[in-house]
Amino acid sequence: MTQLEWSIDRSFFQTLDSIWGPHSIDLFASPRNAQLPQFMTWKPHPQALNFNALQRPWTKLGNLYICPPWNLIPQILQKLHTFASGRGTKRAREEPAFEAPGMARKRRLYSEIGLSSDASHTILDSPQAQRRHVAYGPTQQVYIRWAQERDEDPFHPDPALLINYLAHQRRTRDWKPTTVLAKRSTILDLFSDRSPITESMVYKDYIAALKATDIKPAEIGCLDISPALAYLQSLPNNDDMALVQLTRKLCWLLDICSFLRADDIHCVDINKTTFDKRYLKLFVLLPKERRKGKRIEKVVYISANSDPKLCPLAAYQFYTSRIKDHPVTVPHPKDKNFTICPFIRNTLRLHAAVSMQTISNHMDSISTLIPEVERPTRRVKPRAIGSTIAAESGMSIDDIIAHGNWSSPDTFQNFYRLASRTRSNFTEITLSKSSGSTL
């Protein structure tokens, strides 16, 4: 193995990431050993965000992960020292940040049509736009290089070029239809006017044919959560439990009882949370949901359970008693213009927040105890199990929608409902002789 291909063990990286992460980019990597979706390589590569990190500005790249070839360590230390010095800081401010191809092109187009820098900033530099374009960058770069290798203009909205690329990648990389559709949306973001592609007959025919090849899986029924509940009941009492166990328990209970994603819990401001014996009121700033295109603040109410070992309020009470002596305020993970007091903390450093992925891992550590039927999809999330159990137990759909803060019943029916079984015996009702019904 060459110096360029060596890497640390994946599990050890995840431990480092849980303590000092989340990291945003792996600066010295190859497609074989990259620890993060975004990475830079030594030489140009279609999957890399950029290449030769020593020659690139590191400002505005986020939290860097650096695991370089050994012979580059002196140069890296020198670069880090330069950025830490006063002169280096000044130069760093003057260096342009790397932009995804779509964003850079839009910035140029807005300037050409006469938009002021203030107007362009409003459109392109919002936290949501920045996250979207950083996420889109690698896929867009692969498409651009693929087109350029064939002497085609990747910035010309040519439906045949896009369709040929998607078909090529689907064949060579075994993309599923859902992956093709997601990549298509990312590439379309390159164009200020998508209509030459989206309105073309050949494009519509290709997308329709692609969707027709995919089959939505049948319902799997409500899963048996008794092994997970038995595990929670086997744990010590909340006050005697190891902090990592208590953290996992709390995250899982919040997911299944209040339908909170890891992203929601990541955005909870504990300073605005209220608690009493009846319910816990969590305040979520900038959740994934929007209303009429606007970002929102979401309030979630969680009720108590009579069994203290299965009660999210009891878990919350003991968890917050462990972290109360470690107050901390951090920038909001989605918008640095806001600050929050993070809810879930690093179990080794209580003054440090954790990443959304760490919260998801906490949930999955208990969800893995739930046996699942054979199904070619990802593990079923506790919020889907919880909402389906609520429906099967007779809770009204309106109450489930309100509890999940979902915009419509379609959200529950299309994304979370695992079974359509109801408590009513329709056979008995339909065939009952005493009903007196006639047609």
Summary of the structure (lengths in Angstrom):
residues: 439
radius of gyration: 25.4
end to end distance: 78.7
largest distance: 90.2
contacts: 1182
relative contact order: 0.08
helix: 51%
strand: 10%
